[in-house]
Amino acid sequence: MSSTDPRSNPDNFCYRHPDRQSFVLCQRCLRTVCHECQTPMPVGVICPECMAEQQKGQRADNVRRMPKRIARRMGGDRPIVTYAIMAVTIALYLFGLIPGIGNQTQGWLAFNSALLLPGYPFEPWRIVTVVLVHSGIFHVALNMLALWALGRSLEPLLGRWRYLTLYVLSAVGGSVLVALLAPGTTVVGASGAVWGLLGAMLIIGRNLGVNVIPILVLLGINLVFSFLPGAGVSWQAHIGGGLVGLLLGWIFSRTRGIRQQTRQKLMLGGVAVGLLAVIFAVPPVLYT
């Protein structure tokens, strides 16, 4: 004969506190829980372990939906700026293949710090237009592939004007380091701006809790390749753009609130003024 005393049945005691008798079950796992371990729900109660699992799932859903919510607030999730930059860059590369006038494209848009000096033709637009010209089909193809891969995620997350600001200032950062470390060198390519996107993605991804190890690996591989003998790439532009991207990624991450937008714009303006001050003031000193 079985005992009718409920105290003899172990199922009538809290699974977390075996000394506490209870007749309430968790609505998810159906284990017995005492009053201290119960979290009221719309129907029934839930135990601490099931509650933690449910909250973990909600946080994961929030992280997945975050870029879409931000994109809708910014006016859409289509990377229009990315596509526009790619279209202009590819069009200029194809224009440069035209015999005669086409092969002068690099001469008009490539960067050389000597063209910022007094006594030379003053052509400051080259600080930015350097990203629009490339040395060959593989050069432009790799940069545009990287821009497409990064821009599809980063532009909807930041919004168009922030993304464009990041791209332009990263390009300027690449030109600044070329002017400082390789004065008189002519460089072409969007690598500095692309490295800026990578740097910003690293900081923003880390703040969102995303796995940033693949970005670190990609940065490391590119950095090693930049220093290989005969690689023919400007490591100065890569590092300069990457450093600016890291800085802007930090600014974007620390000024996300609506009330911080004025501060964000002031900080971005300060970075732009600082970069321009360096690139226009330092080269004349290096050449004297």
N, C-alpha and C positions, 0 to 999 in steps of 0.2 A: 504494500500500500504506500502510495506516495504521500509526502507531507503536504498539508494545505497551508503551511506557514510561508508567506511570501518571502520572509527573510532567509529561507533556505535555498531560494532560487538565485543564482548569480546574475541572471539576466535582469533582475530587479534592482541592480546597483549601478551607479554611474561608472562608465568604462574608464573615466579618468580619475575618479575618486572611489575606489572599491568599498570604502567604509560608509558611503552615503547612499541611502536607499532612495529610489525614485521609480516612477512608473511613466515617465515622459520619454518619448523616443525622438531622435533627430529625424526630421522629415526626409532627409536625403539618404543617410546611411543606415537608419533605423536602429542605431545603438542607443542605449539608455544614457541619459544625461541628467545631472542634478541641476538645481536651480542656478548655481553659480556658472555652470557651463552652457546655459541656454541663451541663445540670441533670438528674440522674437522675430518672426517673419510674418508676412500677410496671412499665411496659413501655417500654423504650427510653429515649431522652433527648429533651430539648426545648431549643430555642435561646433566647437572652435575649429576643428580641422576642416570641416566642410565649408565653414565661413571663410577661412584663409584661402582655400582652393577657389572659391567663388570670386573673392576679391582679386586674386591673381589673374583670373580670366578676364575680369573687367578692366584691369590695368592694361593687359595685353591688347584688348579691343580698343582702348583709348589711344594707345600708341599707334595702332594701325590706322585709326581714323583721323589722327591729328593732322597729318599733311593734307588730307582732303578738306578738313574743316578750314584750315588756314588758306588753302587754295581758293575755296569758294569765297572767303572773306576778301581775298586779294583780287577777285575778279576772274576766276577761271583757272583750270589746271593745265591748259595747253601752253607749252614752253615757246611762246611766240618769239621772245627775244632770242632764244637759242637758235631757232630756225632762221630768223632774220640774219644773225651773225654768220651762220653757216652759208646762207645763200649769197651774201655779199662776198665772203671770203672765197668761195668756190668760183663765183662769177669773175672776180679779179684774177684768180689763178688762170682760168680759161682765157681771159682777155690777155694775160701776159704771154700766152702761147702764140698770139698773132704776130707774124713776122713784121719787123719794122717798129711801129709804135708800141706794140704789145710788150716787147722785151724791155721797155723803159719803165715798166710798172714798179719794179723794185727800186729803181733809181729815184722815183718820186716818193715812195712810202717807207722804205727801209730806215732803220734808226742808226745814226752815228752821232756820238756826242760832240764831234767837231762842228756839227751844223748848229750847235747852240752857242758858239763862241762869237765874240765881237770880231768883225772883219770877215767873217764867213757869211754865206747866205743863211739867214736866220729862218729855220724851218722847224718850229716847235711841234707841229702836228705829228711829226715822226715818232714822238714819244708814245703815241697811241696807235697810229696807223701801222706800226711794225707788225701788229697781230694779223693784218690783212694780207700780207704777202709771205710766200713760202719758197723754199729753194728747190722743191721737186714734188713729184706726185706722191711719194711715200710720206714726205714731210707733211703735206697738207692733209692727206688721207688719215694719218694717225692722229693729228691734232683735232680734226673734225669729228673723228670717231669718239675721241675722249670727250670733246665738248658735247656731243649728242648724248653720250652715256651719263655724264654728270648733270647736264642741264635739264634733262627730263625730270630728275628728282629735286634738284636744288632750286630751280626757278619757281615751280609752284609752291615750294616751301617758304621761300623768302619773299616772293612777290617780284614783279617785273623790274621796278625801278631799283630795288635793293640788289637784285641779281645783276643788272646792268652796271650799277655802281661798283659792285665787287669785281666784275670782269674788267672794267676800264682801269680801276685803281690797281689791280693786280698787274695789268699790262704796264702801267706807269712804274710800279715797283720793280718790275723786271728791267725796264730801261734805266732806272736809277742805279741799280747795282752794276749794270754793264758800264754806265758812265763812270762809276767810282773805281771799279776793278779792272776794266778793260777799255780805257779811254781810246777813242779813235777807231774802235772796232765796229764794223758794219754787221748788224744782226737782222734777221728776219724771223717771222714765225709767231704763232699764238701760244707757244709753250709756257711763257711766263704767266699769261692769263689763265691757262688751263691749270697750272700749278696752284694759282690762287684759288680756283674752284676746289681743288683737292684739299688745300689747307683749310678752307672754310668748312668743307664737308666733314673733315676730321673733327673740328671743334664742335660743330652743331650736332653731328651724329653722337658724339660722346655725351653731350648734354641731354639728348633725347633718349639715351640708354641703348643706342644701336651698337651692334658689334662693329668696331672701327678697325679691327685687325686687318681685313683686306685692303683698306685704304693705306694703312701703314706699310704693308708689304708692297703695294703699288708704288708708293712714294720712294721706298728704299730701292726698288729695282730701277726706277727712273733715275734716281740720284747716282747710283753706281754706273749706269749706262752713260750718264752725262760726263763722267770723268774718264771713260775709256779712251785710250789713244786712237785718234782717227775717227772718233764719233762725229765730229763736226757740228756739235751742238753747243749752245751757249749755256753753260751751267750757271753763270751769273744771273741770266734772265730767269732760269728755273727757280733758283733759290730766292731771288728778289721777289718774284711773283708769289711764291709759296709763303714767304714771311708776311707779306701784306694780307694774303688770304687768311692766315692764322689770326692776325690781328683783327680783321673785319669779322671773322667768324666769332671771335670773342665778344666784339661789340654787339653783334646781332643777338648773341645768346644772353647778354646781360641787360639788354634794353628791349625786351619783347613786349612789355606792357604798353597799353595805350597812352598812359601818362608819361612814358619815357621816350616817346617818339621825337620830341624836340631835342632831348639830350642825345638821342641817337644821331640825328641829323648834324648836330654840332660836332660830335665826335668824328663822324665821317668827313665833315668839312675840314676838321683839324688835320686828319690824316692826309687829305688831298693837298692842303696848303703846305704841310710839312714835306711831302714828297716833291712838290714843285719847287719849293725853296731850296731843297738839297740839289736837285738836278740842274737848276739854273745858276746856283752859286758855286758849286764845287768844281765842275769841269774847267772853268777859266783858271782856277788855281792850279789844277793838275797840269795844264798845258804851259804854264809860265815857268 
